[in-house]
């Protein structure tokens, strides 16, 4: 009833291999491999015969396998806490474009802010024989031994979330300066009771933002109130919970400097629910310039970390180390990028309030 199909038509042609060339020429696969790598013990006549047979069989060498035999995979591992944050997505973009221009391919992984999962992902990258790693640490990472061991074997560059180690190159934004700029701006706009929704202080960039926050308060003659500092994970729900806690104080703040735009967004939702006007009565500044921060109402003032530049700079440092060809004797680099405060409606000011036509970079 059914006609048998002729499988010879439309059949996918099998790729030729080194074994096929060897069978055609009556030599060993090892000899064929050596001919391709221009081994001195293989005669010129055999090399020519191998190349001719490869052309006849339409043989295409596996570039990755060839690279692995030479000790080079052409792969670079990039691991970040989460890829759904535009900050990290843009940093990956900057790194990938820089690495691609040098002929490298990128393996991207996320740690989900979990130390054990981060370590597992890095171990997987090592099995894939990556030539180097670019990483931003997970929130839960407090033991850095694995990175220290890794950096003794292959080049490693850390960006944004780093730890202090004289043997590993890092690329960071000046988090301390960014926090100072945020507080200076809020004070200049008439806010005086400024709280800080901080990230966890064991994470280096968040600790530096806390230090900058405290220093700026002192510089403006404002007494630091421990109740105004809340450490939390940098997400919207934590921003909501922390802001609710602040409003339970006998004297709530009139402004918030948040360690991330997600925390700032959570704070805005609470303030608006309470019927408090932003920015006439309450000011908010975030950090990182996430893509959504300019699209919500009110638009969020924020500290721009230049994430794409962070990624591309990290990639360039890694490329420089790969070119140097040294791991143990390589001199680590420290790159620090100056942040910029982007003033939007959420902090337009108690005193100077007027609706800005557009964002202003300070």
Secondary structure as UniProt FT lines:
FT   TURN            7..10
FT   HELIX           18..25
FT   HELIX           29..36
FT   TURN            37..38
FT   TURN            40..41
FT   HELIX           44..56
FT   TURN            57..58
FT   HELIX           63..69
FT   TURN            70..71
FT   STRAND          75..80
FT   HELIX           86..101
FT   TURN            102..103
FT   STRAND          105..110
FT   TURN            112..113
FT   HELIX           115..127
FT   TURN            128..129
FT   STRAND          132..135
FT   TURN            139..140
FT   HELIX           145..151
FT   TURN            152..153
FT   STRAND          155..159
FT   TURN            166..167
FT   STRAND          169..173
FT   HELIX           175..188
FT   TURN            189..190
FT   STRAND          194..198
FT   TURN            201..202
FT   HELIX           204..219
FT   TURN            220..221
FT   HELIX           226..228
FT   STRAND          229..231
FT   HELIX           236..246
FT   TURN            247..248
FT   TURN            250..251
FT   STRAND          255..258
FT   HELIX           261..273
FT   TURN            274..275
FT   TURN            279..281
FT   STRAND          282..287
FT   HELIX           291..294
FT   STRAND          301..304
FT   HELIX           307..324
FT   TURN            328..329
FT   STRAND          334..337
FT   STRAND          340..343
FT   HELIX           345..347
FT   STRAND          360..361
//
